[in-house]
Amino acid sequence: MLQSLDARGELNEVIKNRVAKACTLLDEGTPLFPNSFRKDTAVADVEARFGQQDAEALALVEETFTLAGRIVGLRSFGKLAFFHLLDATGKLQICAQRDVLGTDQYSLFKKFDIGDIVGVAGRLFRTKTGELTLDATAVQLVTKSFRPLPEKYHGLKDVEIRYRQRYVDLIVTERTREIFAARTTIVKELRRFLDERGFLEVETPMMQAIAGGATAKPFLTHHNALDMQLFLRIAPELYLKRLLVGGFEKVYEINRNFRNEGISTQHNPEFTMLEFYWAYADYRKLMDLTEEMFARVATAVTGSPVITYQGQQVDLTPGAWKRLSFHESLEQVGGYSPELFTNYDKLKAFIRERGEKVIAGEKLAKLQAKLFDLGVEPKLIQPHFIYGYPTDISPLSRKSEADPSITDRYELFITGRELANAFSELNDPMDQRQRFAEQMAEKAAGDDEAMPLDEDYLRALEYGMPPAAGQGVGIDRLTMLLTDSPSIREVILFPLLRPEAEG
């Protein structure tokens, strides 16, 4: 057993002591990993039914409860011990007494460790300090834990270990469990919101011959049987719009996307998006829908559309959201003069002076987007729809009928970061082909995030796609917002990390 556990050379005295206890249990005929125990109650159910009852009322409850969970916070007083049982729904104090369990069973219990998973049965009472407690009439080992939990059950302090060993983080950090329960609520509520409005949930390919639907650098893979190069998708957009061609009028997908980009507090190479498309709607209609959707989800998670993020109050109430054009935001929020952001040479020099890379031949709109990232985006704390993006940086968006140099597109910004991207869809196949050609020229000039040409998508448009509007919402960033989490790694169960250093 020691040799097996020490495969990585990590055994310390604490683990050796636990192994010794485990060997004693085996010698006495106690299995370390039995599959015979069955629970009938969750901690949350006990709390819901009896959490408000006093000691006198509990004394009249003759019902016996059978629970299972992990031992945490063990305190022993000779013939008496208290510990908290932690299951997926909460913690409940357990009282183990030799006089109740019997000498043999209590002696067996004394060989258990903090972190072991046990099954217990008993009746409820309140201690002198008023804590709801189960008086155990039976305690059974269900799963032996050979590694100790972090000292004193105060949680993990090392952030990297928290992300790398999320299984331990979930055991010892209640806040972590709350975040991921909230994430589940967010996804459920988004689904419910769209389902109620007649949207159909679909699935589209994650491996694609052409990585389209966004401007991003993809991950490359290879399919052996077909001997073909494939990409992990950067977006499902072009497949979802093919479904509009096929006759579906409202579709959505909650999807995993992969972009070969840097890692930061806002970026993980693998992330989750909600994308939805609505035939016969435009981008302004999506603004109204988005206000309603975000307020509903926020209320489901926090109880109110007015939330607090990193000490700042954010109002998601429909009607409180601001709407500014892209160029208005450069002037009104960023404080930049039109003389700067409409002059190519001045703007290029300004961008370079601030350490931003400028590719040879990069268009004015690309430079304006970099200026926006520098001086506008960080200031957009309250919800802002920034609309009217230049056509040159919006290859899939419909041109404005009033001004073809801009598109019917918006991005949503809250707390200084983008949470959504939406537009009235381009459904003219000739215009789309020209936009693809311009993207290919930019790729040839050195832009490795430019969008490739997709002939099958153009063929689909040639059959006719109805006018439509579509939007992508970052689930990870939305979860950050609604759980007051400063880093995207806090809201992804297993974020990408470098391999552990050996030795």
MOSULTA-V418299 format. One record per residue. RES is the residue in one small letter. OMEGA is omega in whole degrees, 0 to 359 (* if undefined). Layout:
BEGIN
((RES & OMEGA) (RES & OMEGA))
END
This chain:
BEGIN
((m & 180) (l & 182) (q & 180) (s & 181) (l & 185) (d & 183) (a & 181) (r & 178) (g & 186) (e & 185) (l & 173) (n & 185) (e & 180) (v & 180) (i & 178) (k & 178) (n & 178) (r & 177) (v & 179) (a & 177) (k & 181) (a & 178) (c & 177) (t & 178) (l & 179) (l & 179) (d & 180) (e & 177) (g & 178) (t & 179) (p & 182) (l & 184) (f & 181) (p & 177) (n & 184) (s & 185) (f & 178) (r & 179) (k & 177) (d & 186) (t & 173) (a & 180) (v & 182) (a & 179) (d & 178) (v & 180) (e & 182) (a & 184) (r & 191) (f & 184) (g & 182) (q & 183) (q & 180) (d & 185) (a & 181) (e & 179) (a & 180) (l & 180) (a & 180) (l & 181) (v & 182) (e & 183) (e & 175) (t & 182) (f & 179) (t & 184) (l & 175) (a & 178) (g & 185) (r & 177) (i & 173) (v & 174) (g & 183) (l & 176) (r & 185) (s & 181) (f & 180) (g & 182) (k & 185) (l & 177) (a & 173) (f & 171) (f & 174) (h & 175) (l & 181) (l & 171) (d & 185) (a & 185) (t & 180) (g & 182) (k & 175) (l & 178) (q & 178) (i & 176) (c & 177) (a & 181) (q & 179) (r & 182) (d & 179) (v & 183) (l & 188) (g & 186) (t & 184) (d & 183) (q & 178) (y & 177) (s & 176) (l & 179) (f & 182) (k & 177) (k & 179) (f & 182) (d & 170) (i & 183) (g & 177) (d & 174) (i & 184) (v & 170) (g & 181) (v & 174) (a & 179) (g & 180) (r & 184) (l & 171) (f & 174) (r & 177) (t & 179) (k & 178) (t & 175) (g & 183) (e & 175) (l & 189) (t & 174) (l & 178) (d & 189) (a & 171) (t & 177) (a & 174) (v & 183) (q & 174) (l & 179) (v & 178) (t & 179) (k & 176) (s & 181) (f & 181) (r & 180) (p & 172) (l & 178) (p & 188) (e & 176) (k & 174) (y & 179) (h & 178) (g & 181) (l & 179) (k & 181) (d & 186) (v & 181) (e & 177) (i & 178) (r & 181) (y & 184) (r & 180) (q & 184) (r & 180) (y & 177) (v & 179) (d & 180) (l & 179) (i & 194) (v & 185) (t & 181) (e & 180) (r & 179) (t & 178) (r & 180) (e & 180) (i & 185) (f & 170) (a & 178) (a & 178) (r & 177) (t & 177) (t & 179) (i & 182) (v & 179) (k & 183) (e & 175) (l & 178) (r & 182) (r & 181) (f & 182) (l & 178) (d & 181) (e & 181) (r & 172) (g & 177) (f & 181) (l & 178) (e & 183) (v & 176) (e & 180) (t & 188) (p & 173) (m & 172) (m & 187) (q & 178) (a & 177) (i & 181) (a & 183) (g & 176) (g & 178) (a & 175) (t & 183) (a & 177) (k & 185) (p & 169) (f & 183) (l & 174) (t & 184) (h & 177) (h & 187) (n & 186) (a & 179) (l & 182) (d & 181) (m & 176) (q & 178) (l & 177) (f & 167) (l & 191) (r & 173) (i & 177) (a & 177) (p & 194) (e & 187) (l & 176) (y & 179) (l & 179) (k & 171) (r & 179) (l & 173) (l & 176) (v & 183) (g & 175) (g & 173) (f & 184) (e & 177) (k & 181) (v & 173) (y & 176) (e & 170) (i & 199) (n & 172) (r & 176) (n & 185) (f & 180) (r & 186) (n & 186) (e & 181) (g & 178) (i & 180) (s & 177) (t & 180) (q & 187) (h & 169) (n & 184) (p & 176) (e & 185) (f & 185) (t & 179) (m & 163) (l & 172) (e & 178) (f & 184) (y & 189) (w & 180) (a & 178) (y & 173) (a & 175) (d & 187) (y & 179) (r & 177) (k & 178) (l & 176) (m & 180) (d & 180) (l & 183) (t & 177) (e & 181) (e & 183) (m & 181) (f & 179) (a & 180) (r & 181) (v & 179) (a & 180) (t & 179) (a & 184) (v & 188) (t & 181) (g & 182) (s & 173) (p & 176) (v & 187) (i & 174) (t & 177) (y & 178) (q & 176) (g & 180) (q & 176) (q & 181) (v & 183) (d & 179) (l & 180) (t & 178) (p & 183) (g & 180) (a & 185) (w & 180) (k & 180) (r & 180) (l & 174) (s & 181) (f & 183) (h & 174) (e & 182) (s & 177) (l & 184) (e & 188) (q & 181) (v & 182) (g & 181) (g & 180) (y & 179) (s & 175) (p & 179) (e & 177) (l & 191) (f & 173) (t & 179) (n & 188) (y & 184) (d & 179) (k & 183) (l & 179) (k & 179) (a & 181) (f & 181) (i & 181) (r & 179) (e & 181) (r & 172) (g & 180) (e & 180) (k & 175) (v & 179) (i & 179) (a & 179) (g & 180) (e & 186) (k & 181) (l & 182) (a & 178) (k & 178) (l & 178) (q & 178) (a & 178) (k & 176) (l & 177) (f & 180) (d & 183) (l & 193) (g & 181) (v & 186) (e & 182) (p & 183) (k & 184) (l & 184) (i & 175) (q & 183) (p & 178) (h & 166) (f & 175) (i & 188) (y & 178) (g & 179) (y & 179) (p & 181) (t & 184) (d & 179) (i & 182) (s & 190) (p & 181) (l & 186) (s & 178) (r & 177) (k & 175) (s & 179) (e & 179) (a & 183) (d & 184) (p & 179) (s & 177) (i & 183) (t & 175) (d & 185) (r & 171) (y & 167) (e & 179) (l & 178) (f & 175) (i & 181) (t & 173) (g & 177) (r & 179) (e & 176) (l & 182) (a & 177) (n & 186) (a & 175) (f & 166) (s & 191) (e & 174) (l & 180) (n & 175) (d & 185) (p & 179) (m & 178) (d & 180) (q & 178) (r & 179) (q & 178) (r & 176) (f & 180) (a & 178) (e & 177) (q & 179) (m & 177) (a & 178) (e & 178) (k & 179) (a & 180) (a & 176) (g & 179) (d & 184) (d & 176) (e & 181) (a & 188) (m & 178) (p & 177) (l & 182) (d & 184) (e & 181) (d & 177) (y & 177) (l & 178) (r & 178) (a & 179) (l & 180) (e & 173) (y & 177) (g & 174) (m & 181) (p & 173) (p & 186) (a & 173) (a & 181) (g & 182) (q & 171) (g & 180) (v & 178) (g & 181) (i & 182) (d & 181) (r & 176) (l & 177) (t & 174) (m & 182) (l & 188) (l & 176) (t & 178) (d & 182) (s & 185) (p & 184) (s & 179) (i & 179) (r & 178) (e & 188) (v & 174) (i & 186) (l & 182) (f & 180) (p & 181) (l & 179) (l & 172) (r & 176) (p & 178) (e & 176) (a & 181) (e & 174) (g & *))
END
